[in-house]
Amino acid sequence: MFSSMRLRAFLMAFTSAFLCFIVFWMAVLLLNPTAISSSRQQEEVPLEQGGSLYLPTKSDCMTLLLCEEGDHPSLFFLLRFDPVEGCIPIFAFPQQLVLTHKQVAEPAEKIFAAHGIEGIRQALQESWNLPVDRYLMLSKEATQEQFGPTALTLSEQVELTVGGIGITLEKGVQLLDGQRLWELLRKELPADTLLQCELLPELMALCINQHLEYLQQDYSSSLFSAAVNAGTSDLIFSDYDTRRQAAAFLSQLSEEPAQPLTAEFVRNPDATLSLSDDSLQAVLAAFDAQAAPTQSS
């Protein structure tokens, strides 16, 4: 487990590196349009329509379900683009979390094994009345191929195994490709999936809020295409294109729109997990669930 000092150092050290994972692994389509730094560039998307100030509506919001492509994703992520509330909440839950699918309560891993990502989407709707608009599954291999070299400052020497070969990354600035970045992130992450559920949304929010100026709107369309083509998704280009104005509005409304949700998971007698009542209510509020559900357990 990380000490508080090591956790803080880890968060800061991996900010720029994890940006690559945000771009390709965590839904570029919703985040890139907000990447314009108002102090450096002028927003190309008009915020006025016919002399009236543009205001986003509920139709501009979108909830995205994300996971790694494969037979056994260990974590699932919910990310909501919400310009109406001026935020991008991020929530992660493990495969042991119990959801209800077709009136049967079982862990997410069993639902995914039998019904795929669509089953998880249906279970979130049935369990919590939480609608998921789109899903995106990206493979580790596909995302690694997208990365160019990324400069990262290491606070200490790190031993890694990459492609079956042991390497040493020295303290200081290192230029790492996607495969080395992946292995470094995997090595530093805690093995406990509940800690990962806390840490990864924090990392994602940190990158979204502090480093979006590294992205350029003039190639956000190609990044969207790269992200979708790198995996399996039901996203279409209009999902990105019709939200450019809402994203511009959000980027000017808040300097820190991304908000990680830290949830409390309760261990059930059969070793599965449920959300605590308070955490469940927080998730429902953040993701605009339509009504209070009955907790699955």
HUSUL-V921564 format. One record per run of one state. SS is the DSSP state (~ for helix, > for strand, _ for the rest). FROM is the first residue (numbers start at 1). TO is the last residue. Records with the same first field share a line. If there is no record, write none. Layout:
SS=FROM-TO ; FROM-TO
//
This chain:
_=1-3 ; 14-14 ; 26-27 ; 36-47 ; 50-51 ; 54-57 ; 61-61 ; 69-74 ; 83-86 ; 95-96 ; 102-103 ; 129-133 ; 139-139 ; 147-149 ; 155-157 ; 163-164 ; 170-171 ; 177-177 ; 189-192 ; 215-216 ; 230-230 ; 234-236 ; 242-243 ; 254-257 ; 261-264 ; 268-272 ; 276-276 ; 287-297
~=4-13 ; 15-25 ; 28-35 ; 58-60 ; 108-128 ; 140-146 ; 178-188 ; 193-214 ; 217-229 ; 237-241 ; 244-253 ; 277-286
>=48-49 ; 52-53 ; 62-68 ; 75-82 ; 87-94 ; 97-101 ; 104-107 ; 134-138 ; 150-154 ; 158-162 ; 165-169 ; 172-176 ; 231-233 ; 258-260 ; 265-267 ; 273-275
//
